[in-house]
Amino acid sequence: MRYTSLRSFHAVAQAGGFTAAAVQMGISQPTLTAQIAALEAEYGVLLFHRRNRRAELTPTGRDLLAITTRMFNEEREAQEFLQQSRELRRGVLRVGAVGPYHVTEMLAAFRRRYPGVELSVAIGNSAEALQDLRQYRTDVAVLAHIDEDPGLLAVPYSRHPVVVFARADHPLAGRAAIRPADLQGQRMIAREPGSTTRHAFDAAMRRAGVQPETVMEIGSREAIREAVIHGLGIGYVSQAEFVPDPVLRAIPVEGAEIFTWAHVVILRERAQGRVIRAFLDTVRGMLRAA
């Protein structure tokens, strides 16, 4: 097996076609096509379905792509290792996060220590952030929930209660606190099912035997906030992420354990990556100083 054949396969899989991949690699399309054909012939496999100008991965191709993604990520890490000094003057860190609150303070601390490292952040729910981490699209994930998994290394960062919030003219808005029973039948604006905040809230309501009325599901904290402002229902959010507003009132929920966590999570197999290790060291330093 030639290394160039694997690189050609990876390029076609990423680009979705032979023409685009050939342009990216700076070689002719016939040369690229011949390399893929030779790879398939050598091992008696079919890696792509050729449909018009598209190249769609077969099941075998998808499995091979997972391997080449790891391989070329490790190659990228090796290149960064050779290019960087001990002080990490250069490099890239890709972070997936469930929200901007915690990750922003982490990245600010990391930037102060390693100003030359390029940072990128993708915001989504816990399920999306974890999938990006597993697919090597990000290096670190900041999640609200993490299941036991030997392939993951998780550092607990902080825990925050979930609060309900409503318009200032809502009947519950004047309360210093409410109990789960007060939410029976209330019109709720909920996060999407993949949200850990949604999972924590729903679980607490089930334990209390309470059934609020979910009138809308929205996959954005900001959009939920706007829906509540417009009187469409009540929302809920981690207390750390509630943005004060004259129109809104945050209401603590008593008599129920409703919390979200912030965990910093990496793939255990990548724990020795220099940039990843530096980020974890930064986070642990912040925890010691707290």
C-alpha positions, -999 to 999 in steps of 0.1 A, spaced: 0 0 0 13 34 -10 10 63 14 0 85 -16 -29 62 -24 -43 67 12 -38 104 9 -56 104 -24 -85 84 -10 -88 107 20 -88 138 -3 -116 124 -24 -136 113 6 -133 148 21 -140 167 -11 -169 144 -22 -155 141 -58 -125 133 -78 -123 166 -96 -123 188 -65 -98 165 -48 -74 166 -77 -75 204 -77 -68 205 -40 -39 180 -43 -25 197 -74 -25 166 -96 -45 155 -126 -78 138 -122 -68 107 -142 -37 103 -119 -59 105 -88 -85 82 -103 -58 56 -112 -44 57 -76 -79 50 -61 -86 23 -86 -52 6 -79 -59 7 -41 -93 -9 -47 -79 -35 -70 -50 -44 -47 -74 -52 -18 -104 -63 -37 -127 -36 -22 -150 -9 -34 -144 24 -17 -166 48 -36 -199 46 -56 -193 68 -87 -225 88 -94 -221 115 -120 -195 138 -106 -200 127 -70 -181 100 -52 -201 85 -24 -184 64 2 -193 27 5 -195 11 40 -159 0 35 -149 35 25 -165 50 56 -146 26 78 -113 35 60 -121 72 63 -123 69 101 -88 53 101 -72 78 77 -88 107 97 -70 95 128 -38 89 108 -37 123 92 -47 141 124 -17 124 141 4 135 112 -8 171 117 0 168 154 35 155 145 40 185 121 29 209 148 52 193 173 82 198 150 72 234 142 64 245 177 89 255 203 86 243 239 67 275 246 39 265 221 44 296 201 24 281 172 -4 256 169 -42 252 165 -68 243 192 -103 235 181 -129 235 208 -165 224 208 -188 238 236 -224 237 247 -223 275 254 -200 305 255 -200 311 293 -174 286 306 -154 281 274 -148 319 271 -130 321 305 -110 290 297 -99 303 263 -90 337 278 -67 320 304 -52 298 277 -47 328 254 -28 346 281 -4 317 284 -1 307 247 -9 338 226 5 322 194 -19 293 194 -48 297 170 -82 291 186 -116 281 170 -148 274 188 -180 256 176 -211 260 197 -238 233 199 -256 210 223 -238 182 242 -246 155 217 -233 176 188 -201 186 207 -194 150 217 -199 138 181 -175 165 168 -149 153 194 -153 116 184 -150 125 147 -118 145 153 -134 177 141 -125 192 175 -97 186 200 -115 195 232 -152 196 242 -167 216 270 -199 196 279 -227 198 303 -231 161 306 -208 131 300 -215 94 303 -189 69 316 -167 60 287 -131 46 289 -122 63 257 -128 97 272 -109 118 297 -132 143 315 -122 170 340 -152 184 360 -151 222 359 -182 236 377 -218 229 386 -247 253 383 -284 251 391 -310 255 364 -334 284 368 -368 291 352 -373 325 337 -404 343 326 -416 377 315 -419 402 344 -457 403 340 -460 365 343 -479 353 375 -448 334 386 -424 362 380 -429 379 414 -420 348 434 -387 346 452 -387 309 443 -410 282 430 -415 245 435 -418 219 407 -456 216 413 -459 253 404 -449 243 368 -478 218 363 -495 227 331 -473 258 325 -465 266 289 -428 259 285 -403 268 258 -378 239 257 -344 232 243 -340 205 217 -339 168 229 -301 166 226 -297 194 252 -284 184 286 -303 213 302 -335 198 287 -325 164 299 -319 176 335 -352 196 336 -373 169 322 -358 143 346 -366 166 376 -402 171 365 -407 133 361 -393 127 396 -417 153 409 -447 139 389 -451 172 372 -461 177 336 -455 212 321 -469 218 286 -440 220 261 -454 244 235 -422 249 215 -387 234 211 -359 257 201 -322 248 196 -308 281 208 -307 298 242 -310 332 225 -341 322 205 -357 308 237 -350 341 254 -367 360 226 -397 336 227 -401 342 264 -398 380 259 -427 378 234 -449 360 259 -449 325 242 -441 307 275 -416 301 303 -380 291 296 -352 275 317 -315 278 315 -283 273 336 -282 301 362 -246 309 350 -260 315 315 -290 337 323 -286 371 309 -304 398 330 -330 419 313 -356 444 326 -383 423 308 -373 390 323 -372 375 358 -351 345 368 -369 322 393 -350 296 413 -366 261 416 -367 248 452 -373 212 462 -357 197 430 -322 188 420 -318 204 387 -282 211 378 -259 213 348 -222 206 349 -193 219 328 -168 192 319 -137 195 299 -135 164 278 -109 150 254 -103 116 237 -80 97 260 -59 85 230 -50 122 223 -41 131 259 -4 135 250 -10 160 223 10 191 232 -17 217 226 -44 196 242 -22 188 272 -15 225 276 -52 234 276 -59 208 303 -30 221 323 -45 256 320 -80 244 331 -65 225 361 -46 256 371 -78 276 371 -95 250 393 -66 251 418 -67 289 419 -105 290 425 
